[in-house]
Amino acid sequence: MAILIRRRFAIAVFGLLLGLGAMPARADMVVVANAHSSFGQLTRNEVINIYMGRYRRLPDGSAAVPFDLAAGSPERKAFYRRLLDKSLEEINAYWARLVFSGRTTPPQELTGPDELLARVAADPHAIGYLDRQQLSRLERSGGGREVKVVFPLPD
């Protein structure tokens, strides 16, 4: 009887640990800009207004060039969930209405974090978002000095 209880307990603990390992890690998202841009930090409202097409100007008055990651990427999903508490479906519906009315265009979609970092590093008006670990990995490899964090997204 005691062996059966231990075996069931071991199976339950193993299942719990396996389930915890399958849970996605919470990404620490940041908004980045070109390191040579003339503005410092962005506020949450500024990031919202730029990414939702309400503003097309940065705090220094220059044109804002926001970039989005690929439509199905986990980073994009996390970004909009944390910034607006909206799903990608809600964001896509919002943009469909604006594009149909001809009022504005959505941020340009890029294939991944490496392309995003390259584009932001090359354009002083560009902003983008990514997981802080991706930025840290780039900095360790010698890159990443061309961008700066302008807004950390809280959990």
C-alpha positions in Angstrom: 0.0 0.0 0.0 2.8 2.4 0.9 4.6 1.7 -2.3 1.4 2.4 -4.3 1.0 5.8 -2.5 4.7 6.7 -3.2 4.4 5.7 -6.8 1.2 7.9 -7.3 2.9 10.7 -5.5 6.0 10.5 -7.7 3.8 10.4 -10.8 1.8 13.4 -9.6 5.0 15.4 -8.8 6.5 14.4 -12.2 3.3 15.6 -14.0 3.4 18.8 -12.1 7.0 19.5 -13.0 6.4 18.6 -16.6 3.4 21.0 -16.7 5.4 23.8 -15.2 8.1 23.3 -17.8 5.6 23.6 -20.6 4.3 26.9 -19.3 5.6 29.8 -21.4 8.0 32.1 -19.7 6.9 35.7 -19.4 8.8 37.8 -21.7 10.2 41.1 -20.5 9.2 43.4 -23.4 10.8 46.7 -24.2 10.3 49.4 -26.8 13.6 50.4 -28.5 14.6 53.4 -30.6 17.7 54.3 -32.5 20.5 55.2 -30.1 21.1 58.5 -31.8 17.5 59.7 -31.8 17.1 63.0 -30.1 14.5 62.0 -27.6 15.0 60.0 -24.4 12.1 58.0 -23.0 8.6 57.5 -24.3 5.5 57.4 -22.1 3.0 54.6 -22.2 0.5 57.0 -23.9 3.0 58.0 -26.5 3.7 54.4 -27.4 0.0 53.6 -27.5 -0.7 56.6 -29.7 2.2 55.8 -32.1 1.3 52.1 -32.4 -2.4 52.8 -32.8 -1.8 55.4 -35.6 -3.0 58.4 -33.6 0.4 60.1 -33.6 3.0 59.9 -36.4 5.4 62.1 -34.6 8.0 61.4 -31.9 8.4 63.7 -28.9 11.1 65.7 -30.7 8.7 66.5 -33.5 10.3 64.1 -36.1 8.3 61.5 -38.0 7.7 58.3 -36.1 8.4 55.0 -38.0 6.9 52.2 -35.9 7.7 48.6 -36.7 5.7 45.5 -35.8 6.9 41.9 -35.6 5.3 39.2 -37.7 1.6 38.7 -37.3 1.8 35.3 -35.5 4.8 36.0 -33.3 4.6 35.5 -29.6 6.4 38.9 -29.1 3.7 40.7 -31.0 1.0 39.0 -29.0 2.7 39.9 -25.7 3.3 43.5 -26.8 -0.3 44.3 -27.6 -1.6 42.3 -24.6 0.7 44.3 -22.2 0.3 47.7 -23.9 -3.4 47.7 -24.5 -4.7 44.5 -22.9 -6.0 43.5 -26.4 -5.7 40.4 -28.4 -4.2 40.3 -31.9 -7.7 39.8 -33.3 -8.9 43.0 -31.7 -5.8 44.9 -32.9 -6.3 43.5 -36.5 -10.0 44.5 -36.4 -9.0 48.0 -35.3 -6.5 48.4 -38.1 -8.9 46.9 -40.7 -11.4 49.7 -39.9 -8.7 52.4 -40.1 -7.2 51.2 -43.3 -10.7 50.8 -44.9 -11.5 54.4 -44.0 -8.2 55.6 -45.4 -7.3 57.4 -42.2 -3.8 55.8 -41.6 -1.7 52.8 -42.1 -0.5 50.2 -39.6 3.1 49.9 -38.5 5.3 48.1 -41.1 5.5 44.4 -40.3 9.0 42.8 -40.1 10.0 39.1 -40.2 11.7 38.9 -36.8 13.7 40.6 -34.0 17.0 40.6 -36.0 15.4 42.5 -38.8 13.6 44.9 -36.4 16.9 45.7 -34.6 18.7 46.3 -37.9 15.9 48.6 -39.1 15.7 50.6 -35.9 19.5 50.8 -35.8 19.5 52.3 -39.3 16.8 54.9 -38.8 16.8 57.6 -36.1 13.0 57.9 -36.5 12.2 54.2 -36.0 10.9 52.4 -32.9 10.1 48.8 -32.3 9.5 46.3 -29.6 11.1 43.0 -28.6 11.9 40.7 -25.7 14.7 42.2 -23.6 16.5 38.8 -23.7 16.8 39.2 -27.5 18.3 42.7 -27.0 20.7 41.3 -24.3 21.8 38.5 -26.6 22.6 41.0 -29.3 24.5 43.2 -26.9 26.6 40.3 -25.7 27.5 39.5 -29.3 28.8 43.0 -29.8 25.7 44.5 -31.5 22.9 46.3 -29.9 24.7 49.6 -29.2 22.8 51.2 -32.1 19.5 51.0 -30.1 18.3 52.2 -26.8 15.4 51.2 -24.6 12.8 54.0 -24.5 10.0 52.3 -22.7 9.9 49.0 -20.7 6.5 47.3 -20.8 5.4 46.4 -17.3 4.0 42.9 -16.6 
